[in-house]
Amino acid sequence: MNLDVLTGLNWFAVAIATLAYYLFGAVWFAQRTLGGLWNRAGGDPIAAGRFSPLALYIVPLVTCLVTSVAVAALAAGTGSNSVGEGLVLGLVTSSGVAAVLFVTGFFDRHKPAPGTWFAITAGYHVVGIVIAAVIVSLWN
């Protein structure tokens, strides 16, 4: 696989995957679901005013886009084109993300509840990447 795979991606599928991943995050991190607990577990960075309101929306959208492009490239490179193959692709790729987040949570003793922070953050990315992988695989 080389970077030429990017020219053959279904960019409509990438856009839909990006929006699905992003909107899933809006629900996952809403105050009525896991957002309040996540904020407390991470030391409440949002309430502390560390981020501009615009950054709270733009940065996650960009990261969902980058991740969806990467997953779409992997789907194209592996020939994933079914729900089952998308599930496997999503679980394999998100396990790497979850492992990195585990190390981050494990060593970051500045967070009041690093284990809770890890579980909520990794859970979001595992499910979100699986959603994106299924979408791009179906339209591969």
Secondary structure, 3 states (H helix, E strand, C coil): CCHHHHHHCCHHHHHHHHHHHHHHHHHHCCHHHHHHHHHHHCCCCCCCCCCCCCHHHHHHHHHHHHHHHHHHHHHHHHCCCCHHHHHHHHHHHHHHHHHHHHHHHHHCCCCCCHHHHHHHHHHHHHHHHHHHHHHHHHCC
